[in-house]
Amino acid sequence: MLDGLIWFVTQIGLGFYHIALAVTQPGLWLDWSDKEALIRFIYYGGSVELFFAVFDIFLLVTLAGLLYRPFMWGCVRVLEGFGNAVGRTAAWAGLIMVAQQILIVFLQSIFRLGEITIAPLGIGFTQSVGWYAEGLKLWNAAVVALCVAYAFVQGSHVRVDLVYAAIGHRAKRAVDMFGALFFMIPVAVLTWMYSWFFLWRHLITPKVSASDQLEMMLRKSRIVKWNVETIGFSPDGFNAYFLFKILILCFVALVFVQAVAFLYRSYLEFVEGEESAGKYLDLDTLGSGEEAYEGTH
C-alpha cells in the first residue's frame, strides 16, 4: 500500500515535469520527419505519463475552482460551449448524408452512372457509386461521435432512471458527481488508451500495442513506415476506414471533456443550491409554445 502511494505521488510530480518537457521541446514528439519523434508521440499518446499530465492539469484547475467559484463556472461554460459548438457543427453531417443518399439514388438508379466526380475549383475527385454509398456510414458515425457531448448538455441522451427522479436536489447532484468521477472519466480514460493504439495499428508498421515499452518502440522506429489502412469491404467500396478510428478518439475526448464539465456543474449546483440548477446552460429551443418537447428531440 505504501509503495503504491509513493508511486502515485511520484507520478503526480513527474506529470508536471513531462508537461514542461513537452512544451519546451516539441520537436521530441512533433517532428514526424524523425521516426523516433513519431514513436514518442504514439507511445505518450496512450501512456501513464499522459494520464498523470492530464491529471495534474485537472487537479490545478479543480483547486483553483474550489478557491474561486466563478472560475469553475467559467470552466463549465467553456467546456459545455465547446461540446455545443462541435455538436451543432457536426449535426450538419446528417444533412450531407441525406443529400449524398439522394444523389446516389438519382445517379445510379435513374442515370445508370457507375462513377461520381466531384471537382470543386477544378480539382477532380472520382470514385465509384459504391464508394459513396458505403461512405454514408462515415457521416452517420460523425453525427454519433461528435454530437455526444452536445446531446448530453441538451439533455437528449437516453437515461434509465430507477431512483433519480424521487430524490432531492442535492442528492441528485451527489449522484451526478459520483457518476462523472467514478464512471464517465475512468471509462473515457481506458477507452482512449486502447482506441489510441487501435488507431495506430492501422496507420504504421510494425504494429504497436498498449503493452509496448518506450525502449522497445524506439527500437522499432528504425524500421517503422506508414501503412495507412485502405482496405474496403468490397473491391470498389469505401476504403478510408481509419477515419472511423479517428472518430472513436474524438468521441472519447468529448466524453471526457463533458464528464469534467458535468462534475464541476454538479458540484457547483450542490453547493449553491436548487436556485443554481441549469445556471448558464445553453439549451437549444424549438420555438415559442414547444417548451414541453425540448430536451426530447
ABEGO torsion letter per residue (X at the ends): XAAAAAAAAAAAAAAAAAAAAAAABAAAAABAABAAAAAAAAAAAABAAAAAAAAAAAAAAAAAAAABAAAAAAAAAAAAAAAAAAAAAAAAAAAAAAAAAAAAAAAAAAAGBABBBBBBGGBBBBBBAAAAAAAAAAAAAAAAAAAAAAAAAAGABBBBBAAAAABBAAAAAAAAAAAAAAAAAAAAAAAAAAAAAAAAAAABOBBBBAABBAAAAAAAAAABBBBBBABBABAABBABAAAAAAAAAAAAAAAAAAAAAAAAAAAAAAAAEAAABGBGBBBBBAEBGAAAABGAX
